[in-house]
Amino acid sequence: MSDTSESELLARVPSSLFIGGAWRASSSGATLGVEDPSTGRTIATIADATPGDAASALDAAVAASADWASTAPRQRGEILRAAFDLLQKRRDDFALLMTLEMGKTLAESQGEVTYGGEFLRWFSEEAVRITGRYGINPEGTGRTIVSQHPVGPSYLITPWNFPLAMATRKVAPALAAGCTVVVKPAALTPLTTLYFAKLLDDVGLPAGVLNVLTTSSSKEVSAPILSDPRLRKLSFTGSTPVGVGLLKLAADNVLRTSMELGGNAPFVVFADADLDRAVDGAMAAKFRNVGEACTAANRFIVHRSIADEFATRITERVARLRIGRGTEEGVGIGPLIDEDAVEKASRLVKDAVARGARLVAGGERVEGEGHFFAPTVITGVTEGSDILREEIFGPVVSIVPFDDEDDAVRLANDTEYGLVSYVYTRDLARGQRMIERLQTGMMGLNAGVISNAAAPFGGIKQSGLGREGGFEGIHEYLSTKYTMTPSPFA
């Protein structure tokens, strides 16, 4: 893409808050800059919301709530389907925009448009499948009616690493269920959400159903929304410490919550694994999105008999990855999101090496403009290393050898997180055992990419609460009502 194309696209992206169906400046007039992480340069300046703007956004969501809840499910579904169709027409715009503000390659951004769009399509179909039940009570004296109803106004906080998919994964089920929403995207990548809001406005979403706040002061702007008793639902994707803080605030008003938090995914390779498939899966599980994904493989737990061969094959593949700006053809590794991410990756690698690990490839920042870190392979990582405890969120493969199945399970479960695990083995019985023994909410068995709009996404332990996607996803935005009526024959 040429600079002119980038400029033309950025000129089409709204720079204001979206409240009550109108684009408006921050009430303070404040703005914040959005940077391209591959250059460090500011590419857009947008409105920086205040707590007063947040209150206005919730007011708009509350005002629209009753009408949207009573809108026919088919009509809600048709709006989501129209959004899906329009997204396909604008897919190149969305892909380029994500690459500009987040740094991922254009190919990966195109993949995210496909993935993110599927939530619009899936929940457009789920909107008309909200069901209940009717039956005779055990005593025969009455009738039991169980019905599902929209939870109500919802506050959705999305992360920076998948700007479109994390928005559609929350917004689509909420709208399908009949809930109105206030969305707060991450300050690092807000442009995609603003452009998505424009898309929903273009397909006729009623005013106030979706409201968007962009801000550099998340805590201050969130406070008036979370403290308002009219809010009934909070959905957050981000770090565990921030999620824990939000859960404490949500407790005051007993909010329904969905929390998709940190991960520390083990990637277990047994001696009988198909090594070619395991290496392919490892590359996908680790280097997708430059490793900046909660589902990224963090700890490669490989049987000692094949650990060296696995490391050799991974290193050969890593050596072929071209580093550069995501808009450049042939680039496989883009920048990390900011300098803090580069410093964290560097710190974790240095700690592992200091504790006895061997650096095989990479291990340092790439000099020049932007926030680049070389794809890295380290072997012989020892227990106690920080890299085994913390989520890396970078392009680092850390390999830990194991001796038997019990050892692999112990190493894999040795974390407070429990989002996703990956296992490679040809032994069907072992695969079934690992499904039951590994403490994660999701698992890839001989698969390195698992996310799908039709499947429930979420973790256990400190990786979160609730599920997004699948038919489970819409139930996060529905409340269950039980009604008792006398027997019509009494």
N, C-alpha and C positions, 0 to 999 in steps of 0.2 A: 504494500500500500504506500502511496506517495504521501508526502507531508500535507499536500493539498487535500487529499481524501481524509486524512486525520483531522485537519482543521475544519473541513466541512461537516464531518460527523460531530465533532465537539460543539460546533455552533448549533446543532440541532438538539443537543441534550439540555433539558431544563436546568437552570441554576438556582431555582427557588424552592421554597417549601411547598408541599402540596397538601392543602388543608381545606376540607369542605368542598372539594371539586375545583378549587382555584389555586393558581400559582401565586405565591406571595413572598415578599422579602422577609427576612428576620425582623421581628419587632424592634430590635436594637440597631438594625442596619449592619450588623457584623457579618463578616464573611470568613470562609476558610479556604485554603488552597488544597488542591489535589495534585499529587506528584506522579510522574511516570517513574517507577522504581528502576527502570533500566538506564535512566539518565539522571535522576534526581531533580529534574526540572518540573516546575509547576505547569500543568496542562489545562487546569480549569480553576475557576474561583466560584464558590457556591455559598448559599445562605448558611449562616451558623445560628441555629435555633436557640431560643432562650426557654427557660421554664414557662414563661407566659405563652409562648408558641405551643409548647407541649400541652398545656391546659386547653388551648384552643383546638388542637388536634383531637384530643379526647372528647371535647364538647361536640365536635363534628361527628365523630364516630358514634357517640351516644344518640345524637339527634337522628342519625340515619338507621339506627339499630332496629327499631320496630318494623319499619317498612321493609328493610332487607330480609329480616327474619321471616316475614310473611310473604315474600316474593316466592313464586312457584319454583320448586326445585328444578324443573326443566328449564326455566328462564335463567336461573343462576348457572346451570350447567352450560347453557348455550353461550353465555357471556364468556365463560372460561374456555369453551371450545373456540370461540371467535378469537380469543387472545392467543391460543395455541396457533391458529392458522396465520394470524398476523405476525407472530414471532417467526414463523418459517420464512415469511417474505422479508423480514428484517434481520435474518440470522447473521448476515455478513456484518451489518452495523453492530449488533450486539457482540459478536466475536471480536471485532476490532476494538470496541470500547473496553471489553474486559482485558484484552492484552495491553492496552494503553495504561489502564489504571492499576492493574494487578501484576502484570509482567509475564503471565503464562504465554506459551506459544500460541500462534493462531490456530494450529491444528487442535490443541487442547481446548481452546476457547470455543471452537466449533463443536467439539465434543460436549462441552458444557451447555451449549445452546440446545443440543439434542436432548441431553439428560434433563436439563431444567424444563424444557418444553413438555416432557413427558408427564410432569406433575400437573400441568394445566390440562392435558388430555385425560389423564387418569381420573383426576377429581371432577372433571366435567361429567364423567360417567358415574362417579360415585354419588354425585349430588342427588340423583334420582333413586338411589338405592338405600336411603336411610329408612330403616325398618323398626318395628316394635313387635309386640305380641299380645295375644288375647287368649284367655283361658279360664276354666272353671277352677275356683279355689278348692283345696283338698276336702274341705267340709261340705262343698256343694251349696253353700249359702250365698255365694256371690261370684262376681266375675272380676278377674284380674286384667287390667290394661296396663301395658308397659310401653311408654312412648319416649322418643328422643327429641330433644329441643336444643336450639343453639345456646351455647354457653353464654354468649353476650360479647360486649366489646373486648377486644384482645390487643395486647401489646406484644409485638413481634420484634425481637432484636437479632439482627443477622450479622455474621462475621464477614471478614474481608476476603477470605481465600476462594470462595465460590460465589461471587456477587449475584449471579442470576439464579443458580440452582437453589441456594439457601433462601432466596426470597420466594421463589415459586413453591418450594417445598413447604413453606409455612402459609403463604398467602392463599394458595389454591385450596387446601382443605378447609381453611377458615371460611373463605367465601362460599365454598360448596355447602358447608354446614349452615350457613345463614348468619355468620358472625361478621361484624364490621371490625376494622383493624386500624391500628396506628403502627407503622413500620419505622424502625430506626436502624438504618444501615450503618456499617462501620465507617468511621471518618476517613479511613485510608482508601476505601473503594465505594463511594456513594453514587457514582455516576450511573452505573448500571441499574440501580434501583430507581433512580429518578427517570431514566429512560423507560424502564418497565412500567412505572406509574403512568407515564404518558401513553404507553401502549394500551393499558387498561382503560384510560380515559377515552382514547380513540375508538375503542370497541363499544363504548356506551355504558361503562360501569357507573351506576348512579353516584352523585356527589355525596361525599362523606363516608362512603363504604370503605374506601382506602385512603389513608392519610400518611404522608411521608415527612419525617423530621430528619434533617441532616445537622449534625452538631459536632463540635470538638469537645463538648462537656457532657459526656454521656450520663454521668452520675447525677449532675444537677438537673439535666433535662428530664431524666427518667423519674426523678423524685415525685413531682406532682401527679404523674400518671399512676405510679405504683401506690401512692397513698390515697388515691381517689376511690371511694367505695363503689363507684359505678363500673370500674374495671373488673372483669371477671376472669381473665385468662392472661397468663404470661408464658411466652415461648422464647427461649434463649438458646443460641448456639455460640459457644466460645469456651474460654478457659474454665477449669474447675473452680479456682479461687473466686472469680467473678460470679460464677453460677451459684456458689454457696452464699455469697453476699446477697444476691438477688432472691434466693430462697428465703432468707431471713426476713427480707422486706416483704415478700409475698405472704409470709405467714400472718402478718398483721391483719390482712383482709381475707385470709383463707382463700387465696387465689388458686384456681386450677393452674398447674405448671407443667411445662414440657421443657426438659433440660438435656441438650446434647452437648456434652462437655468434653474434657480431654481424653486422649487415648495414648496407649503405649503398646501398640500391636506387636505380638510375637509372630514370627514367620518361621514355622517349624518344618525342617526338611529331614525326613527319615532316610536311612541308608538305602531303602528299596524304592525311593522316589524316582520318577522319570526326571532325570536331571535337566534335560533340555526344557521341559515344561516348567520345572521349578525355577530355572533361571529366567525364563520369559515372564513368569508370574512375579518374580522378585523385582524385575525391572519395572513392571507396571505398578506393583504395590508400593515401591519406594520412590520412583522418579516422576510419577504422575503429579502434575502441579508443582514440580520442583521439590517434592517431598512435603509441601505445605498443605497437608490434609490430615484430618483427625483419623482417617482410616489408613494412613501411610504406615507401612511396616517399619517398626522402630528397632526391633531386636531380632536378628537373624540367628535362630537357634538351630544349628546344623550338626548332624551326627558326625562324630569325630572322624570316622572312616572316609567321609567325603568332603569334609570341611575345606581342605586345601583345594580340591578340584572345583568346588563351588566358588570359592574365592577367586580362583584363576579365571573362571568363565565370566563371573560378574565383572572383574577388573577389565577383561578384554572388551566387554560391552560398554563399560563406563568410558573407556578410552576413546570410543567412537562418538561419544556425545559431544555435539558442538555447542559451545556456550555463546550466548549473544542475546540481542534484543528479540523479543518474541515475534516481531513483525518480519524478521529476516528469514528468508527461505533456508530450510535445512537445519535451523536451530532446534536443538533438543532440550536444552536447559536454559531457562530464562533467569532473571534476577530473583533474589529473595525480596520480601516486601519492603524492608527498611534496614537501616544499619544495625538496629538492635538484633534483628534476626541473624545477620552475619556474625555479629559478636557472640551470640549464643552458640551457634554451630561451631565456631572456632574454639570457644571455651570447652565445650563438651568433648571435642576431638582431642584437645590438648590434655584434658584430664584423663581420658582413656589411655592415651599413650604414656602418660606419666605413671599409670598404674600397671603397665606391662603390655598393653596392646601394641600391635605392629601396624604402622601406617603403610598401606600398600599403594594408595592412589589419592591424589588431591590433598585435602586437609587445610586449605588456606583460602582466603579471599582472593578474588581476581582483581588485580590492580586496574585502575581506570575509573571512569564515571559509572554511576549506578551501584547497585547492591548485589554483587555477584559473589557466589561461593562455589569453588570447584567441586564437582561431584567426587565423593570420597568413599574409600573402602578401608576399613580397619578390621584386622583379624585378631583372634585370641583375646577378645575383650574379657576382662576379669570381673567377677561379681563384686559389687560395691562401687563400680564406676558410675559416675553421674549419668552417663549416656544411656545406662540401663534403667535409670529411675525417672528421668525427665523426658518429656515429649520433645523430640529434636526439631521437628518442623523445618527440615532442610534436607539436602541431597546427600545423606550420609548413611552408608551401609555398615552396620556394626555386627560382626560375626562372633557368636559364642558357641563353642563346641559342647556337645553333650554325649553321654555314653549309652543310656537306655531310655525307654519310654517314660519311666517314672521320673527320671532326671529331667527330661524334656518338659513334662507337665509341671514339675516344681519350678523350673526356670520361667516357663511361660506365665504361670499364675503368680509369680513373685512381683506383684505390682498392685497399687491401690486402684488402678484403672481396669476397665473391663468392657471396652467398646467392641473390638473386632480381633479375630485371630485368623491366621492362615496356616494350613497344614498340607504338606505334600507327602503322600504315601500311596503305594499300589495296593496295600493291604486293606480290604474293605472293613474287616472287623476292627482293625486299629483305627481307621477313620471314624467308625461309629463310636468307639471308646473316646476318641478325642472330642467328638461333639458333646459328649456327656461330661468329660473331665475338665475341659478348658472353661475358665470363668469369664466368658465374654457374651455379649448380647447378640453378636453376629459372628459368622465364621465362613471363610472361603476354603473349601476342601478341594484341593487341586485347582484352585482358581485364585488369581491375584487381584481381580476387580470384582466387587460384589454388589455395588450400589445399583438399585433399580427402583423406579417409581412404584412398582407393584408390590414391593416387599417392605416389611417393617424395619426401619432404620433406627437403631438406638442401642444403648449399652446398659450395663449393670455396674454395681459398686460406684466409684466416684466418676464414672463416665456418663452418668445421667439418669433421667427419669422419662418415661413415656416413649412413644414411637412416632416416627414420621414416615409417610409412605404407606402403601398397601391399604386394605380396608381399615386397618388399625388407625391409620393417620387421621381419618375424618372423625373418629370417636374421641380424639383428643379435644375436639371443639364442640362436643355434644354432651348434654347432661341427660340423665335418665330419670324419668318421672313414672312413679307407680300410682295408678288410680284403682280404687276399689269401688265397685258398684254392687247393689243388691242383686240377687238372682231374679231374672225376669219372670220366673215361675213361682216366686214366693207369694 
